[in-house]
Amino acid sequence: MDKGKIQIKLDEQIRKSGLSKNKFSQKAEMQRTQLNRYINNEVSLLDKAVLARICFVLGCSISDILEYVPSANEPEQAQAPDQEPPCSQP
């Protein structure tokens, strides 16, 4: 059963920052190949230290670079009208 996926939106944030990918990779202490894997969503295990450096360099929060995308095959769960969703979206 597909539970959805985590989408990495790093390329968008780097563009907004005005930094080149080379300059960003230097400031975030990442190899360019590692940066490309994050940009292309080819990372299977996210490194918390790398994510912290990314957020620090970009001056953003984790929700600016990571997004949960529900499965297209999964029906939305019905909620009682007075019940808050388990995760809030900003």
C-alpha positions in Angstrom: 0.0 0.0 0.0 1.4 3.3 -1.1 1.6 5.8 1.8 2.8 8.8 -0.2 6.2 10.3 -0.4 8.4 13.1 0.8 9.2 15.7 -1.9 12.4 17.7 -1.5 12.0 21.3 -2.8 15.6 22.4 -2.5 16.1 23.7 -6.1 13.2 26.1 -5.6 14.7 27.5 -2.3 18.2 27.8 -3.8 16.8 29.8 -6.7 14.9 32.1 -4.3 18.1 32.6 -2.2 20.0 33.9 -5.3 22.9 31.6 -4.6 24.5 29.5 -7.3 24.5 25.8 -6.7 28.3 25.9 -6.4 28.2 28.7 -3.8 25.4 27.0 -1.9 27.2 23.6 -1.8 30.3 25.3 -0.4 28.3 27.2 2.3 26.3 24.1 3.3 29.4 21.9 3.3 28.0 19.5 0.7 29.6 17.8 -2.2 28.1 18.9 -5.5 27.0 15.2 -6.2 25.3 15.1 -2.8 23.5 18.4 -3.6 22.4 17.1 -6.9 20.9 13.9 -5.3 18.9 16.2 -2.9 17.8 18.5 -5.8 16.7 15.5 -7.9 14.9 13.7 -5.1 17.2 10.8 -5.3 18.0 10.6 -1.6 16.5 7.6 0.2 17.8 8.5 3.7 17.7 12.1 4.8 20.6 13.2 7.0 19.4 15.5 9.8 22.8 17.3 10.0 22.7 18.0 6.2 19.1 19.3 6.5 20.1 21.5 9.4 23.0 23.0 7.3 20.6 23.5 4.4 18.1 25.4 6.5 20.8 27.5 8.1 22.3 28.6 4.8 19.0 29.3 3.3 17.5 30.9 6.4 14.4 28.7 6.1 12.5 26.1 8.0 12.4 22.4 7.3 8.8 22.8 5.9 10.2 25.1 3.2 12.3 22.3 1.8 10.3 19.1 2.6 6.7 18.3 1.6 4.6 15.3 2.2 2.7 14.3 -0.9 -0.1 11.8 -0.3 -0.6 8.9 -2.7 -2.9 9.6 -5.6 -4.4 6.1 -5.0 -5.1 6.6 -1.3 -8.6 8.0 -0.6 -8.8 10.9 1.8 -9.6 9.9 5.4 -13.0 11.2 6.5 -12.9 13.4 9.6 -15.6 14.5 12.0 -16.5 18.1 11.3 -15.3 19.3 14.7 -12.0 17.4 14.6 -8.7 19.0 13.7 -6.6 17.2 11.2 -3.6 15.3 12.7 -1.0 17.4 10.8 -1.6 21.1 10.1 -0.4 22.7 6.9 1.0 26.2 7.1 
